[in-house]
Amino acid sequence: MKTETKTSAYKEAGVDIDAAADLVEAIKPAIKKTARSGMMSNIGGFGALFDPKAAGYSDPLLVSSTDGVGTKIKIAIDQKIHDTIGIDAVAMCVNDLIVQGAEPLFFLDYFATGKLENSVAQAVIEGVAKGCEIAGCALIGGETAEMPGLYTDGDYDLAGFTVGAVERDQVITGEKIQEGDIILGLASSGIHSNGYSLVRKIMRSTQGFSYDSPLPFEMTVPYQERPAQKAETITQALLAPTRIYVKPLLEAIKIKAEDGTPAIKGMAHITGGGLSENIPRVLPEGLSARLDCTQWALPEIFKWLKELGNVESNDLARTLNCGIGMVVITAAEHAAEIFESLKNSGEQVFEIGIIEKQDVSNDMVILDHIEQEWA
């Protein structure tokens, strides 16, 4: 009787324990699809266990990453499209792991809202499970927090945490990058999950367009593990889920240099800060990246936002991915083999530049032909 009173009082305060329990049951089938070797725990426990040895590692280093999806989530909430934002949460974390050569092993999500709406939460978390499935990592736990008074009606937030592993002698750090190395770029699937404060500002200030407006240009969204879909509205284009590069890059990492280490010397996940700010994060001191903007076409969605928001080309490159979601750096003698491996794994790949000695008068990323190509 006391338990019923407490539960009823908590529900009257705005927290529905029964709804949360129902949600756990509803998402179990989606989570089950993410099971992989090394997984030792079932969803719903207090802590989650994972055995790296059972996953095939002998001397692993653990790599961790946590992230959210930024203000892209506000568009998903306002437009009531909740089934892909979870993919974004996974992508932002696992793409950060793979740049160091680490395979994502498991993922935990954090979903917080003012009042739990099970249909919304289920769609979001099933999206998380889909992202984990694409990345090959297990969704082994998470937290659903109902906090009335902290979030307005209908609002929620989503974040994720992932752990990966890489054998000690196979870590990719960027320290071997040198002058003359080749820069490959992997195509993005759209804006991904950064720069949405700028996107939303442009949408608020523009006349003649709303999120429901027909898309004023052609764009096909290359959804992973399901048929590509032609975006019909601005919303559909803006909510295209972030591409997950894990499996193609794990395959390319198998290509070895003469010393047995990966032929890929460094990678950069192009997130907040765009091309200009992310590539330098993996470059040794004294080196710069020279990119040739004629080697890939600026996707129409970026051209449209650039024109609509009157954004300078260099500012665009410091804010958005501009069509390149991941950068791979390797020696010239391995570039063709890595290019073909990524292409055969389904990626659209471009040879976009070269590593140079840094000229102190230049930035660490030089974008040749940017004004002509992105005008």
RAUR-V496414 format. One record per helix or strand of 2 or more residues. SS is the DSSP state (h for helix, s for strand). FROM is the first residue (numbers start at 1). TO is the last residue. If there is no record, write none. Layout:
ss=SS from=FROM to=TO
ss=SS from=FROM to=TO
//
This chain:
ss=h from=2 to=12
ss=h from=17 to=32
ss=s from=60 to=68
ss=h from=72 to=79
ss=h from=85 to=98
ss=s from=103 to=113
ss=h from=118 to=135
ss=s from=138 to=146
ss=s from=156 to=167
ss=h from=168 to=170
ss=s from=182 to=187
ss=h from=196 to=205
ss=s from=220 to=221
ss=s from=229 to=230
ss=h from=234 to=238
ss=h from=246 to=252
ss=s from=264 to=269
ss=h from=274 to=282
ss=s from=287 to=292
ss=h from=293 to=295
ss=h from=300 to=309
ss=h from=313 to=317
ss=s from=324 to=330
ss=h from=332 to=344
ss=s from=349 to=357
ss=s from=365 to=368
ss=h from=370 to=373
//
